[in-house]
Amino acid sequence: EVQLLESGGGLVQPGGSLRLSCAASGFSLSDYAMTWVRQAPGKGLGWVSGISRSGDDTFYADSVKGRFTISRDNSKNTLYLQMNSLRAEDTAVFYCARGGLTVARGAFDIWGQGTMVTVSS
Amino acid sequence: DIQMTQSPSSLSASVGDRVTITCRASQTISSYLNWYQQKPGKAPKVLIYAASSLKSGVPSRFTGSGSGTDFTLTISSLQPEDFATYYCQQTYSAPCSFGQGTKLEIK
């Protein structure tokens, strides 16, 4: 079965760090660009970051640029999101999603179940 | 960055109704427009990609149209399972922004 499974969410204090992981199964991660999308409680979807198939190209929303780092280990079939200097407004469910051949130009056809990140003192 | 604007933000309708949701991009995005459905507590699910292509397994009552900056999602005859929130998304260029969502509720 083709699926994505996120982990690593939790409660963290403002200014703290977390690393999210997204394990892919049923397909080869290296064949697809990947993306992180977040959803604050009661709010809409927000694109966070995307990474090319090789990992050479990365893209970020302005709101997380300089604080978050997306990466991937295709040998482990796993996507990551390192989140530093976390703020209360980063509180959200974080989803990983499978894209197309490039970061843009493809719909997100497979989504994980989401992992909750809460930033609070 | 490209901004996506959906309307309406919410919509009340009855089973069997035909409903249309619109999405406008702040600049031309060709046909790089996708539609997603999200139910409470669940991940989004793609319905339509490339503006008008129906994802395999999605009922044919869902249709998408448009190109350039203006797009629509139409549900021809609402079913009980269609009451959810719908989002458009552009994948013309990163950041691949979403619309703010349209919540479809039962009248």
Interface residues (C-beta under 8 A of the other chain):
Chain A: T35 V37 G44 L45 G46 W47 G50 F59 Y60 A61 D62 Y95 G99 G100 V103 A104 R105 G106 A107 F108 D109 W111 G112 Q113 G114
Chain B: D1 Y32 N34 Y36 Q38 A43 P44 K45 V46 Y49 A50 K55 T85 Y87 Q89 T91 Y92 S93 A94 P95 C96 S97 F98 G99 Q100 G101
